[in-house]
Amino acid sequence: MQNYVAVKKLSKEYSCRRLFADVSITIPDRSVFVVLGHNGAGKTTFLRIICGLVPATSGQVDFVLCGNVLTAAEKRAKVGLVSPDLELYGELSAVENLEFFSGVRGLPFSLQRAREILEFVGLKGRGHDYVATYSSGMKQRMKYAQALLHEPPILILDEPTANLDEVGVALVDTIIRRQKEKGIVIMATNEPREVCYGDQQLSLA
């Protein structure tokens, strides 16, 4: 197994409250891993630890691609994240946001690729509008645009269909299916239609 995510004895506590303890899983390539749990159970925190945005109390997470464990900098270039916590920049256009996120990942920016991904997520013709003018559904589509811009092998989704209409939900279905064909999806959800995608599940009490 050349590509996988290895979670090893992961634990997290906040102010003496334990969210989860000693979680160990291996998420293989071409699979979908679903994290379940009621509000406040720690789903978002678990994903943020996976991404390296929040430290674990103990344990570790390794991203392995082509047999090599990724460094923190390499993770940024290989992971796409969609989350309610992800901040877009309203004073920038969609294209400018994509250019910014490319820079954060240390990757070159392609205007042609930006136009392609904006069209794919349903924002064709809105690339030069300020993101502040977008509806909540359009902002969620924009989050997918920045997550998919660099064609990451690992896609992490927190509440994947938040603020989306039926057309947007169908788009997410397509994104998850395509990502599973070539990489890894890790997502937190309680939506039955999304849970069904999971090859593995983790339930946080």
N, C-alpha and C positions, 0 to 999 in steps of 0.2 A: 504494500500500500504506500504509494509515493506521495499522495496528497491527502491531508487530513488535519483536523483540529483535535488536539488532545487536552482534555481538562483533567487536572490531577489534584485530587483532594482539596477542592476549592471550598473555602468557607468565607462568610462575611457576617460581621456583627456591627451594629450601630448602637452606641450607648448601652451596651450590655444586652441588646436585643439581637438574637441570632436570626438571620434571614434564611440561611442554609448552611449546611456543614458537610464537609468531606464528599463533595460531589465529584465523581470521576466518570468520565465518558470519553469515547472516541467517536468523532463524527467523520465518516468517510467521504471521499469525493463522490459526486453525483448523488447527493442525498439531501433531504430536508429534515432539520432537527427543530422540534417545536417545544417551547417552554410554556407551560400552563400554570395557572394560579390565580387566586382572587386578587382584587386590588390591594396593593400593599404587601403582597407576598414576596416581592423581590425580583419579579421578572425583568423589569427595566434595569435594575442594579446588576443582575446577572449578565445581561447583554453588554452593559457598560464596562464590566470587568473583562468580558471576552474581548471587547474592542481596545482595551487598554486605557480607557478614559477614567476609570475608578480603580484604585488598588484593592486587591483582596486582603482579607485579614490573614489568610494563609492559603497555601496552594499555588498552582501556576497554570497558565494556559499557553500551549505551544501551537503555533501555526506552522505546519510542515508542507512545503511545496517542493516537488521533485526531490524529495528525501532530505531537504535542508530546512532547519528551523529558522524562521524569519526573525530578523531583528525588529525593534520597535519602529524604526524608520521604514523598513520594508513592509511592515504590516499596513502602514498608512497608504502605501501605494497598491496594496493587494486586497483591500477591504472596501466595500461600499456599505454605507450605513443610512438607513431611513428611520427616523425616530421623532416623536413629538418634541424631544429636547433639542433637536438639531436646529440651529439658528440660521435662517437665510438673511441676507442683507437687503432690506427694503429700499435703501437709497441707491442700490445698484440694479442694473438691468439683469435679466436672466443670463445673458451671455457673459456679463461682467462677473456674476456670481460663479458661473462655471469656470471662468478664467482664474478667479480667486481660489476655488477649491483645488484646481489643478496645481496651483503654486504651493498650497498647503501640503499636498501630497508629494511635492518635488518632481512633478511630471510636466512635460511640455504641453502647451495648450494648442488645440487645433480648432479654428473657427468652423471648418467644415464638419468636424466631428460634433461640435456643439450644436450646429444646425440640425444634424441628423438625429441626435438624441432628443432635442426639443420637439422635433416632428414626431418621433416615436412615442413620446409621452403625451402628445396631444396639445403642445404649445407652439405649433407652427404659426409664424406670423406675430408672436408675442415676445420674441427673443430680446428686443430692444426696449421693451416696456419695463418700468420700474417694478420690482417684485412687490413693493408696497401696494400697488394697484391691483394685485391678484386677489381672487377669492380664496377661501380656505382650501377648496378642492384643487385649485390651480397651484397653490403653494405646495400641497402634497405631491402633485405631479412634478413640480420643480425639485422636490427632495429626491424623487426617483431619478430625475435627470442628472443631478450631481453624483448620485450613488453609482449610476451605470456608465457615466461618461468615460471612465478609464477601463471599462470591461473587466471588473474585478473577479477573481476566481472565488472570492468569498463575499456573500451578500448577507447582511444582518438587518433584520426588519423588526421594528417594535411597533405594534398596532398597524399592520401593513395597509389596511384599507380605511384608516381614519379619514373622515371628511370627504370621502369619495362617493360619487354617484354610481349608478349601475355600470356605466361605461368605464368609469375609473376602476371599479372592482374587477371588471373583465380584463382591463389592462394589467392589473396586478397578477391575476391568474396567469396571464401569458408570460409575464416576467418571471414568476416562480417556476413555471414549467421549463422555460428556456434556460434559466440558471441551473436547474437541477440536471439538465442534459450535459452541462460542461463544468460544473463546480459545486459549491456548497451553499445551502441556504440555512441560516439560523434565525428563527423568528419567535417572538413572544406574542401570543394571541389567545383569546378564549372563543373566537368565532368558529362555530362548527365547520363551516366550509373551508376554513384555513387549516384547522386542526387535521382535517382529512389528508392534507398533503404530507404529513409527517411520516417519515420512515422510522424515526425514533422520537420519544417524548420524555420530557422531564416535568414532573408536577411538583411545584413548590407549595407547601402548605401555608 
